[in-house]
Amino acid sequence: MVDVSTKDNTKRTAMACCIVVLGKRVFDLVLANQMGKEMFLEWRKSLALTEQNRPAA
């Protein structure tokens, strides 16, 4: 680990992007504006938990 406590503060900008792959059912809900952001985030959290419990390939 490097000590950076003496470095001057700098302003930085970051940009990120991603590809989201949805199944037909979820895609149709999003397309019809029937799945709000909160609902999608809850669905994604549950999917992430499922993926964590999946055995390694």
MIDREN-195123 format. One record per residue: y, x, z of N, C-alpha, C, O in turn; residue number from 1. Coordinates in Angstrom, 1 decimal. Atoms other than C-alpha are relative to their C-alpha. Last residue first. Example, Ala and Ser with C-alpha at 12.3 -4.5 7.8 and 13.67 -1.06 7.14 Angstrom:
2
<n.yy -1.1&n.xx -0.9&n.zz 0.0&ca.yy -1.1&ca.xx 13.7&ca.zz 7.1&c.yy 1.1&c.xx -0.8&c.zz 0.8&o.yy 2.2&o.xx -0.3&o.zz 0.9&nr 2>
<n.yy -1.2&n.xx 0.9&n.zz 0.0&ca.yy -4.5&ca.xx 12.3&ca.zz 7.8&c.yy 1.2&c.xx 0.9&c.zz 0.0&o.yy 1.2&o.xx 1.9&o.zz 0.7&nr 1>
***
This chain:
57
<n.yy 0.9&n.xx 0.1&n.zz 1.2&ca.yy -24.4&ca.xx -19.3&ca.zz -13.6&c.yy -0.8&c.xx 1.3&c.zz -0.2&o.yy -1.6&o.xx 1.4&o.zz -1.1&nr 57>
<n.yy -0.4&n.xx -0.9&n.zz 1.1&ca.yy -23.0&ca.xx -19.3&ca.zz -10.1&c.yy -1.0&c.xx -0.1&c.zz -1.1&o.yy -2.2&o.xx -0.2&o.zz -0.9&nr 56>
<n.yy 0.6&n.xx -1.3&n.zz 0.0&ca.yy -23.8&ca.xx -22.3&ca.zz -8.0&c.yy 0.4&c.xx 0.8&c.zz -1.2&o.yy 0.7&o.xx 0.3&o.zz -2.2&nr 55>
<n.yy 1.0&n.xx -0.1&n.zz 1.1&ca.yy -21.2&ca.xx -25.1&ca.zz -7.9&c.yy -0.6&c.xx 1.4&c.zz 0.1&o.yy 0.1&o.xx 2.4&o.zz 0.3&nr 54>
<n.yy 1.4&n.xx 0.2&n.zz -0.5&ca.yy -19.6&ca.xx -25.5&ca.zz -4.5&c.yy -1.0&c.xx 0.1&c.zz -1.0&o.yy -2.2&o.xx 0.0&o.zz -0.7&nr 53>
<n.yy 0.2&n.xx -1.0&n.zz -1.0&ca.yy -16.2&ca.xx -24.1&ca.zz -5.5&c.yy -1.5&c.xx -0.1&c.zz 0.5&o.yy -2.1&o.xx 1.0&o.zz 0.8&nr 52>
<n.yy 0.3&n.xx -1.3&n.zz 0.7&ca.yy -16.3&ca.xx -26.2&ca.zz -8.7&c.yy -0.3&c.xx 1.1&c.zz 1.0&o.yy -1.1&o.xx 2.0&o.zz 0.7&nr 51>
<n.yy 1.3&n.xx 0.1&n.zz 0.7&ca.yy -16.7&ca.xx -29.4&ca.zz -6.7&c.yy -0.3&c.xx 1.3&c.zz -0.6&o.yy -1.5&o.xx 1.8&o.zz -0.5&nr 50>
<n.yy 1.0&n.xx -0.1&n.zz -1.1&ca.yy -13.7&ca.xx -28.4&ca.zz -4.5&c.yy -1.4&c.xx -0.1&c.zz -0.5&o.yy -2.3&o.xx 0.7&o.zz 0.0&nr 49>
<n.yy 0.0&n.xx -1.4&n.zz -0.4&ca.yy -11.6&ca.xx -27.8&ca.zz -7.6&c.yy -1.0&c.xx 0.2&c.zz 1.1&o.yy -1.8&o.xx 1.2&o.zz 1.2&nr 48>
<n.yy 0.7&n.xx -0.7&n.zz 1.0&ca.yy -12.6&ca.xx -31.2&ca.zz -9.0&c.yy -0.1&c.xx 1.5&c.zz 0.4&o.yy -1.2&o.xx 2.1&o.zz 0.3&nr 47>
<n.yy 1.5&n.xx 0.4&n.zz -0.2&ca.yy -11.5&ca.xx -32.9&ca.zz -5.8&c.yy -0.8&c.xx 0.8&c.zz -1.0&o.yy -1.9&o.xx 1.2&o.zz -0.6&nr 46>
<n.yy 0.4&n.xx -0.6&n.zz -1.3&ca.yy -8.1&ca.xx -31.1&ca.zz -6.0&c.yy -1.5&c.xx -0.2&c.zz 0.2&o.yy -2.2&o.xx 0.7&o.zz 0.6&nr 45>
<n.yy 0.2&n.xx -1.4&n.zz 0.3&ca.yy -7.8&ca.xx -32.0&ca.zz -9.7&c.yy -0.4&c.xx 0.7&c.zz 1.3&o.yy -1.3&o.xx 1.6&o.zz 1.2&nr 44>
<n.yy 1.2&n.xx -0.1&n.zz 0.8&ca.yy -8.3&ca.xx -35.7&ca.zz -9.0&c.yy -0.3&c.xx 1.5&c.zz -0.2&o.yy -1.5&o.xx 1.9&o.zz -0.1&nr 43>
<n.yy 1.1&n.xx 0.3&n.zz -0.9&ca.yy -5.7&ca.xx -35.6&ca.zz -6.2&c.yy -1.3&c.xx 0.2&c.zz -0.7&o.yy -2.2&o.xx 0.8&o.zz -0.2&nr 42>
<n.yy 0.2&n.xx -1.2&n.zz -0.9&ca.yy -3.3&ca.xx -33.8&ca.zz -8.6&c.yy -1.1&c.xx -0.2&c.zz 1.0&o.yy -1.8&o.xx 0.7&o.zz 1.3&nr 41>
<n.yy 0.5&n.xx -1.2&n.zz 0.7&ca.yy -3.9&ca.xx -36.4&ca.zz -11.3&c.yy -0.2&c.xx 1.1&c.zz 0.9&o.yy -1.3&o.xx 1.8&o.zz 0.9&nr 40>
<n.yy 1.4&n.xx 0.3&n.zz 0.2&ca.yy -3.3&ca.xx -39.3&ca.zz -8.9&c.yy -0.7&c.xx 1.1&c.zz -0.7&o.yy -1.8&o.xx 1.5&o.zz -0.3&nr 39>
<n.yy 0.6&n.xx -0.2&n.zz -1.2&ca.yy 0.0&ca.xx -37.7&ca.zz -7.8&c.yy -1.5&c.xx -0.3&c.zz -0.1&o.yy -2.4&o.xx 0.4&o.zz 0.5&nr 38>
<n.yy 0.1&n.xx -1.4&n.zz -0.4&ca.yy 1.1&ca.xx -37.2&ca.zz -11.3&c.yy -0.8&c.xx 0.2&c.zz 1.3&o.yy -1.6&o.xx 1.0&o.zz 1.4&nr 37>
<n.yy -1.2&n.xx -0.7&n.zz -0.4&ca.yy 0.5&ca.xx -40.8&ca.zz -12.3&c.yy -0.3&c.xx 1.4&c.zz 0.4&o.yy -1.5&o.xx 1.8&o.zz 0.6&nr 36>
<n.yy 0.3&n.xx -1.0&n.zz -1.0&ca.yy -2.5&ca.xx -42.0&ca.zz -14.2&c.yy 1.2&c.xx 0.8&c.zz 0.3&o.yy 1.7&o.xx 1.6&o.zz -0.5&nr 35>
<n.yy 0.7&n.xx 0.7&n.zz -1.1&ca.yy -2.0&ca.xx -45.2&ca.zz -16.2&c.yy -0.4&c.xx 0.9&c.zz 1.2&o.yy -1.0&o.xx 0.5&o.zz 2.2&nr 34>
<n.yy -0.9&n.xx 0.0&n.zz -1.1&ca.yy 0.5&ca.xx -43.8&ca.zz -18.6&c.yy -0.5&c.xx -0.7&c.zz 1.2&o.yy 0.2&o.xx -1.4&o.zz 1.9&nr 33>
<n.yy -0.5&n.xx 1.3&n.zz -0.2&ca.yy -1.7&ca.xx -44.9&ca.zz -21.5&c.yy 1.0&c.xx -0.1&c.zz 1.2&o.yy 1.4&o.xx -1.2&o.zz 1.6&nr 32>
<n.yy -0.6&n.xx 0.5&n.zz 1.2&ca.yy -2.1&ca.xx -41.3&ca.zz -22.6&c.yy 0.6&c.xx -1.4&c.zz 0.2&o.yy 1.7&o.xx -1.7&o.zz -0.3&nr 31>
<n.yy -1.3&n.xx -0.7&n.zz 0.0&ca.yy -2.8&ca.xx -40.2&ca.zz -19.0&c.yy 0.7&c.xx -0.5&c.zz -1.2&o.yy 1.9&o.xx -0.8&o.zz -1.1&nr 30>
<n.yy -0.9&n.xx 0.4&n.zz -1.0&ca.yy -5.5&ca.xx -42.8&ca.zz -18.7&c.yy 1.3&c.xx 0.6&c.zz 0.0&o.yy 2.4&o.xx -0.1&o.zz 0.2&nr 29>
<n.yy -0.4&n.xx 1.4&n.zz 0.3&ca.yy -7.0&ca.xx -42.1&ca.zz -22.1&c.yy 0.9&c.xx -0.5&c.zz 1.1&o.yy 1.9&o.xx -1.2&o.zz 0.8&nr 28>
<n.yy -1.0&n.xx -0.2&n.zz 1.1&ca.yy -7.1&ca.xx -38.3&ca.zz -21.3&c.yy 0.5&c.xx -1.4&c.zz -0.3&o.yy 1.8&o.xx -1.6&o.zz -0.5&nr 27>
<n.yy -1.2&n.xx -0.4&n.zz -0.6&ca.yy -8.9&ca.xx -39.1&ca.zz -18.0&c.yy 1.1&c.xx 0.1&c.zz -1.0&o.yy 2.3&o.xx -0.3&o.zz -0.8&nr 26>
<n.yy -0.5&n.xx 1.0&n.zz -1.0&ca.yy -11.6&ca.xx -41.1&ca.zz -19.7&c.yy 1.3&c.xx 0.4&c.zz 0.6&o.yy 2.2&o.xx -0.5&o.zz 0.6&nr 25>
<n.yy -0.5&n.xx 1.1&n.zz 0.7&ca.yy -11.9&ca.xx -38.7&ca.zz -22.7&c.yy 0.6&c.xx -1.1&c.zz 0.9&o.yy 1.6&o.xx -1.6&o.zz 0.7&nr 24>
<n.yy 1.0&n.xx 0.8&n.zz 0.6&ca.yy -12.3&ca.xx -35.6&ca.zz -20.6&c.yy 0.6&c.xx -1.2&c.zz -0.6&o.yy 1.8&o.xx -1.5&o.zz -0.3&nr 23>
<n.yy 0.4&n.xx 1.2&n.zz -0.6&ca.yy -9.4&ca.xx -33.4&ca.zz -20.1&c.yy -1.1&c.xx -0.7&c.zz -0.7&o.yy -1.3&o.xx -0.6&o.zz -1.9&nr 22>
<n.yy 1.1&n.xx 0.7&n.zz 0.8&ca.yy -8.8&ca.xx -29.8&ca.zz -21.0&c.yy -0.4&c.xx -1.2&c.zz 0.9&o.yy -0.9&o.xx -1.1&o.zz 2.0&nr 21>
<n.yy 0.7&n.xx 1.0&n.zz -0.8&ca.yy -5.5&ca.xx -28.4&ca.zz -19.6&c.yy -1.0&c.xx -0.7&c.zz -0.9&o.yy -0.6&o.xx -1.3&o.zz -1.9&nr 20>
<n.yy 0.6&n.xx 1.0&n.zz 0.8&ca.yy -4.2&ca.xx -25.2&ca.zz -21.2&c.yy -0.8&c.xx -0.9&c.zz 0.9&o.yy -1.6&o.xx -0.4&o.zz 1.7&nr 19>
<n.yy 1.4&n.xx 0.3&n.zz -0.2&ca.yy -1.8&ca.xx -23.1&ca.zz -19.2&c.yy -0.5&c.xx -1.0&c.zz -1.1&o.yy 0.3&o.xx -1.6&o.zz -1.7&nr 18>
<n.yy 0.5&n.xx 1.1&n.zz 0.8&ca.yy 1.6&ca.xx -21.5&ca.zz -19.2&c.yy -1.5&c.xx -0.2&c.zz 0.2&o.yy -2.1&o.xx 0.7&o.zz 0.8&nr 17>
<n.yy 1.5&n.xx 0.2&n.zz 0.1&ca.yy 3.6&ca.xx -19.3&ca.zz -17.0&c.yy -0.3&c.xx -1.1&c.zz -0.9&o.yy 0.5&o.xx -2.0&o.zz -1.1&nr 16>
<n.yy 0.4&n.xx 1.1&n.zz 0.8&ca.yy 7.1&ca.xx -17.8&ca.zz -17.0&c.yy -1.5&c.xx -0.1&c.zz 0.0&o.yy -2.2&o.xx 0.9&o.zz -0.2&nr 15>
<n.yy 1.4&n.xx 0.0&n.zz 0.5&ca.yy 8.6&ca.xx -15.4&ca.zz -14.5&c.yy -0.2&c.xx -1.3&c.zz -0.8&o.yy 0.4&o.xx -2.4&o.zz -0.5&nr 14>
<n.yy 0.4&n.xx 1.3&n.zz 0.5&ca.yy 12.2&ca.xx -14.5&ca.zz -13.8&c.yy -1.4&c.xx 0.1&c.zz -0.5&o.yy -1.8&o.xx 1.1&o.zz -1.1&nr 13>
<n.yy 1.1&n.xx 0.0&n.zz 1.0&ca.yy 13.3&ca.xx -11.6&ca.zz -11.6&c.yy -0.3&c.xx -1.5&c.zz -0.5&o.yy -0.1&o.xx -2.4&o.zz 0.3&nr 12>
<n.yy 0.2&n.xx 1.4&n.zz 0.4&ca.yy 16.5&ca.xx -10.9&ca.zz -9.6&c.yy -1.1&c.xx 0.1&c.zz -1.1&o.yy -0.9&o.xx 0.8&o.zz -2.1&nr 11>
<n.yy -0.2&n.xx 0.3&n.zz 1.5&ca.yy 16.4&ca.xx -7.6&ca.zz -7.9&c.yy -0.3&c.xx -1.4&c.zz -0.3&o.yy -1.1&o.xx -2.0&o.zz 0.4&nr 10>
<n.yy 0.5&n.xx 1.3&n.zz 0.4&ca.yy 16.7&ca.xx -6.6&ca.zz -4.2&c.yy 0.4&c.xx -0.1&c.zz -1.5&o.yy 1.4&o.xx 0.3&o.zz -2.0&nr 9>
<n.yy -1.0&n.xx 1.0&n.zz 0.2&ca.yy 17.1&ca.xx -2.8&ca.zz -3.7&c.yy -0.6&c.xx -1.4&c.zz -0.5&o.yy -1.6&o.xx -1.4&o.zz -1.1&nr 8>
<n.yy -0.4&n.xx 0.4&n.zz 1.4&ca.yy 14.1&ca.xx -0.9&ca.zz -2.6&c.yy 1.1&c.xx -1.0&c.zz 0.0&o.yy 1.2&o.xx -1.9&o.zz 0.9&nr 7>
<n.yy -1.3&n.xx -0.6&n.zz 0.3&ca.yy 14.1&ca.xx 0.5&ca.zz 1.0&c.yy 0.4&c.xx -0.3&c.zz -1.4&o.yy 1.5&o.xx 0.1&o.zz -1.8&nr 6>
<n.yy -1.1&n.xx 0.5&n.zz -0.9&ca.yy 11.4&ca.xx -1.9&ca.zz 2.3&c.yy 1.3&c.xx 0.6&c.zz -0.4&o.yy 2.3&o.xx 0.0&o.zz -0.1&nr 5>
<n.yy -1.1&n.xx 0.3&n.zz 0.9&ca.yy 9.1&ca.xx -1.0&ca.zz -0.7&c.yy 1.2&c.xx -0.5&c.zz 0.8&o.yy 2.1&o.xx -1.1&o.zz 0.2&nr 4>
<n.yy -1.1&n.xx 0.6&n.zz -0.8&ca.yy 6.4&ca.xx 0.8&ca.zz 1.4&c.yy 1.2&c.xx -0.2&c.zz -1.0&o.yy 1.7&o.xx 0.7&o.zz -1.6&nr 3>
<n.yy -1.2&n.xx -0.8&n.zz 0.1&ca.yy 3.4&ca.xx 1.3&ca.zz -0.9&c.yy 1.1&c.xx -0.7&c.zz 0.7&o.yy 1.3&o.xx -1.9&o.zz 0.7&nr 2>
<n.yy -1.2&n.xx 0.9&n.zz 0.0&ca.yy 0.0&ca.xx 0.0&ca.zz 0.0&c.yy 1.2&c.xx 0.9&c.zz 0.0&o.yy 1.3&o.xx 1.9&o.zz 0.7&nr 1>
***
